[in-house]
């Protein structure tokens, strides 16, 4: 099966018969590189548990669950509208993409049950894993590098937002909270939960309305979508889609909220499901040599972005 896009095509069929092929959510195989050194997903995370195991008994699990309680209670439709209005001004500072990558050395994601390393390592681990398997899709390498840069919202110079307003799985507001969401029980304390305008399956939306018309919980995904878009990036639409919805796990792993997708969303979702494996399973305690790979990623940044961006 070939995915048709304006950017380079990706032929899945060529890899369908390979033995022990890794298969992504939705049944999309991920090829090994021709050298045999392609990225292989580990079976356990850096804490010795299965990836995204939110029930594993550990101190990390307890803090992650508390995070989701705060997120589910405080993320409301009105809150997201206010955040989008405020941060779409892009008036915090001006800097390059790589300067922002370096800022992430100061960030640790409290919502992640799989890793507690500085975020720049996760960015590089994801990007390098993609690069091994898709050497010709340089836009995808760069997308992997920058997909989490919005986590700078945790830093004081970007407003010092609380973790629940920056990280974690995302979900639509303005419609019923699907049970596919992690720790769904805490939504009962959300002010929107009993709002008759919001608590039906479609809420204020309609079938096929397109994800661009759906209000998604505020966080690093939506912010990092706004930054490239408003600064004139030449990344393809699939790259921006990945950035904006990579934390929307209820949709791309559980197929919740699928009724809102339009045709373009459905095509881009195929790329997001490819990316998801590298985002999730590349997390490791093995650090990437930053200085060794930096020249390559600087060349991609120059290709797809202006030298300085407004943030």
Secondary structure, 3 states (H helix, E strand, C coil): CEECCCCCCEECHHHCCCCCCEECCCCCEECCCCCCCCCCCCCCCCCCCCCCCCCCCCHHHHHHHHHHHHHHHHCCHHHHHHHHHHHCCCCCCEECHHHHHHHHHHCCCCCCCCCCCCHHHHHHHHHHHHHHHCCCCHHHHHHHHHCCHHHHHHCHHHCCCCHHHCCCCCCEECCCCCCCCCCHHHHHHCCCCCCCCCCCCCCCCCCCCCHHHCEECCCHHHHHHHHHHHCCCCCCHHHHHHHHHCCCHHHHCCCCCHHHCCHHHHHHHHHHHHHHHHHHHCCCCCCCCHHHHHHHHHHHHHHHCCCCEEC
